[in-house]
Amino acid sequence: MVALSLGAGMVISPAQANPPVVAQAAPAEVQSLLTELEAAASDRSLDGVMAFYSESFTSDTGFDYAQLRQTLETLWQQYPDLTYDIELLSWQAAGPNSYTVETRTLITGQQTLPNRTLALSADVTSRQQLDSGKITSQATLSETSRLVSGTNPPSIQVQLPQTLSPGQSYSFDTIVLEPLEQRTLMGVAVEEGVTAEDFFEPRPVVFGILSSGGLYKVGTAPAAPDSRWVSTVVIREDGMVVETRRLRVE
């Protein structure tokens, strides 16, 4: 559930020439674009947001302009009160009226279902290419999201590398911080692709009893460069937590 940045993991051209410049020195047109984009996203204005994207928008995970629009529309139907906070981390000129920027986006909101409320939070760092006031491409550099529900969802600590080499083995550990106290924990770890087709595609999962107070898995990175979503789901009688992180293989 978690390519939640405004464009979800997109590819860009390499930065050219100058090293990144701190956000305070950014040109007015860059600051203005991000400020107006943040406001439009927090207002869930689909036309307003898409006005900042080029119709030739491209991505490494399959999102084009039309798919991005459709994904945002579906997401905002499910979470009608999402708010966005976009921070400019760095920028550099990439040509006339062209900039490469890195941003951090914090997203929060809730979905109300008949028998529960789901609280969503996400933290996404990305790199965008801006050309003549439009976002033409975007790469997601890091991504973490958390979905919680219940009166007392489990507190967890997740340990997962951010990047791997092709074929490298890795550990994916989820530690439940509270003692079990004879309560039953159930959980599962899920790995899936980062593509437009995977974004809302439901996946059947089988939960197991967690007798050791956590999930401890060993995986192997794909043999070729790729991005994967790795999720941990922990359920207790008084709450549930789902944490998803992006794992980059490069």
C-alpha positions in Angstrom: 0.0 0.0 0.0 2.9 2.3 -0.2 4.2 4.1 -3.2 2.7 7.2 -1.7 4.8 10.0 -3.0 3.2 12.1 -5.7 4.3 9.9 -8.5 5.5 6.8 -6.7 9.1 5.8 -7.6 10.1 7.5 -10.9 13.2 7.5 -13.0 15.1 10.7 -13.9 18.1 11.8 -15.9 21.4 12.0 -14.0 22.2 15.4 -12.4 24.4 17.6 -14.4 27.4 19.8 -13.6 26.9 21.6 -10.3 26.7 19.8 -6.9 23.4 20.0 -5.0 22.6 23.4 -3.4 20.9 23.8 0.0 17.2 24.4 -0.1 17.4 28.0 1.2 19.1 29.1 -2.0 16.6 27.5 -4.3 15.2 29.7 -7.2 11.8 31.2 -6.5 10.2 29.1 -9.3 11.3 25.9 -7.6 10.1 26.9 -4.2 6.8 28.2 -5.7 6.2 24.9 -7.5 6.7 22.8 -4.4 4.6 25.1 -2.2 1.7 25.1 -4.7 2.0 21.3 -5.3 1.8 20.7 -1.5 -1.3 22.8 -1.2 -3.0 21.1 -4.1 -2.2 17.7 -2.8 -3.4 18.5 0.7 -6.6 19.8 -0.8 -6.9 16.6 -2.8 -7.3 18.7 -6.0 -6.6 16.2 -8.7 -6.6 18.7 -11.5 -4.5 21.0 -9.4 -1.8 18.3 -8.7 -1.7 17.0 -12.3 -1.2 20.5 -13.6 2.4 20.3 -12.2 3.1 17.1 -14.1 4.2 16.8 -17.8 1.9 14.6 -19.9 5.1 12.8 -21.0 5.8 11.9 -17.4 7.9 8.7 -17.1 8.8 6.3 -14.4 11.0 3.3 -13.7 8.0 1.4 -12.1 5.5 1.8 -14.8 3.6 5.0 -13.7 2.9 7.3 -16.6 0.8 10.5 -16.5 -2.6 8.6 -16.8 -1.7 5.9 -14.3 -0.5 8.5 -11.8 -3.8 10.4 -12.1 -5.8 7.2 -11.7 -3.7 6.1 -8.7 -4.1 9.4 -6.8 -7.9 9.4 -7.5 -8.2 5.9 -6.0 -6.0 6.7 -3.1 -7.9 9.9 -2.1 -11.2 8.0 -2.3 -9.8 5.6 0.3 -8.1 8.3 2.4 -10.2 11.4 1.9 -8.3 13.5 4.5 -4.6 12.9 3.5 -2.3 15.8 4.1 1.1 16.4 2.5 4.2 18.2 3.8 6.9 18.6 1.2 10.4 19.7 2.2 13.0 20.7 -0.3 16.3 19.0 0.6 18.6 20.1 -2.3 18.5 21.4 -5.9 20.8 21.9 -8.8 20.5 23.5 -12.3 20.2 20.9 -15.1 19.9 23.3 -18.0 17.8 26.3 -19.1 14.6 26.3 -17.0 15.5 22.8 -15.8 16.3 21.6 -12.3 17.0 18.4 -10.4 15.6 18.5 -6.9 15.5 16.2 -3.9 12.5 16.3 -1.6 11.1 14.7 1.5 7.3 14.2 1.7 5.5 13.3 4.8 1.9 12.1 4.4 -0.7 11.4 7.0 -4.4 10.5 6.9 -7.2 8.1 7.9 -9.5 5.6 6.3 -12.8 4.9 8.1 -14.2 1.4 7.6 -17.5 0.0 9.1 -15.6 -1.8 11.8 -12.3 0.0 12.2 -10.3 3.1 11.4 -6.9 2.8 9.6 -4.3 5.5 10.3 -1.7 5.9 7.6 1.6 7.7 7.8 4.4 7.7 5.1 7.8 9.2 4.7 9.2 9.4 1.2 12.4 10.9 -0.1 12.6 11.4 -3.9 14.4 13.1 -6.7 12.5 15.0 -9.4 13.4 16.5 -12.7 11.7 19.8 -13.3 11.5 21.2 -16.9 9.8 24.5 -17.7 7.7 24.3 -14.5 6.6 20.7 -14.9 7.7 17.5 -13.2 8.9 15.2 -16.0 10.2 12.3 -14.0 10.8 11.2 -10.5 12.9 8.6 -8.6 12.0 7.3 -5.1 15.2 7.1 -3.0 13.6 5.8 0.2 10.1 5.0 1.4 8.5 3.9 4.6 4.9 3.7 5.4 2.9 2.5 8.4 -0.7 1.6 8.7 -2.2 1.0 12.2 -5.6 0.2 13.7 -7.1 -0.8 17.0 -7.0 0.5 20.5 -3.5 -0.5 21.2 -1.6 -1.5 18.1 1.8 -3.3 18.7 4.9 -1.2 18.8 7.5 -2.6 16.4 11.1 -2.0 15.4 11.9 -3.0 11.8 15.4 -3.8 10.6 15.9 -3.9 6.8 18.7 -2.7 4.6 17.8 0.2 2.2 19.9 -0.9 -0.7 21.4 -4.3 -1.8 23.6 -5.6 -4.5 21.9 -8.1 -7.0 21.7 -11.6 -5.5 22.8 -10.4 -2.0 21.3 -12.2 1.0 19.7 -10.0 3.7 17.9 -10.2 7.0 14.4 -8.7 7.6 13.7 -8.5 11.3 10.6 -7.2 13.0 10.8 -6.9 16.8 7.7 -6.4 18.9 8.8 -4.1 21.7 6.1 -5.0 24.3 6.4 -8.3 26.2 3.9 -11.0 25.0 2.3 -11.4 28.5 0.6 -14.6 27.3 -1.1 -12.7 24.5 -1.2 -14.2 21.0 0.6 -12.5 18.2 0.1 -13.3 14.6 2.2 -12.0 11.7 3.6 -12.4 8.2 6.3 -10.8 6.0 5.4 -10.0 2.4 7.6 -9.0 -0.5 6.2 -7.7 -3.8 7.1 -5.7 -6.9 7.1 -1.9 -7.2 5.0 -1.3 -10.3 1.8 0.5 -11.3 0.1 -2.9 -11.6 1.1 -3.8 -8.0 0.0 -0.6 -6.3 -3.6 -1.6 -5.4 -3.5 -5.3 -6.3 -4.7 -7.3 -3.3 -2.5 -10.2 -2.2 -3.6 -13.3 -0.3 -1.4 -13.9 2.8 -1.2 -16.6 5.4 -0.5 -15.5 9.0 1.5 -17.5 11.5 1.7 -17.5 15.3 4.6 -15.5 16.5 5.9 -17.3 19.6 9.2 -15.4 19.8 7.9 -11.8 19.8 8.7 -10.9 16.3 9.4 -11.9 12.7 12.8 -13.0 11.6 13.3 -13.7 7.9 16.2 -14.2 5.5 15.8 -13.2 1.8 17.8 -12.9 -1.4 17.8 -9.8 -3.6 16.8 -10.2 -7.2 19.6 -11.1 -9.6 19.1 -7.8 -11.6 18.6 -4.2 -10.4 15.1 -3.8 -9.1 12.9 -2.2 -6.4 10.8 -4.3 -4.0 8.2 -3.4 -1.3 8.9 -5.4 1.8 6.1 -5.4 4.4 5.6 -6.7 7.9 2.1 -7.3 9.3 1.6 -7.9 13.1 -1.8 -8.5 14.6 -2.8 -8.7 18.2 -6.3 -8.8 19.7 -6.1 -5.1 20.5 -4.5 -3.8 17.3 -2.7 -4.2 14.1 0.4 -2.6 12.4 1.6 -2.9 8.8 5.0 -1.3 8.0 6.2 -1.3 4.4 9.7 -0.2 3.2 11.2 0.1 -0.2 14.2 -2.1 -0.8 16.4 -1.0 -3.7 18.6 -3.5 -5.6 21.3 -1.6 -7.6 
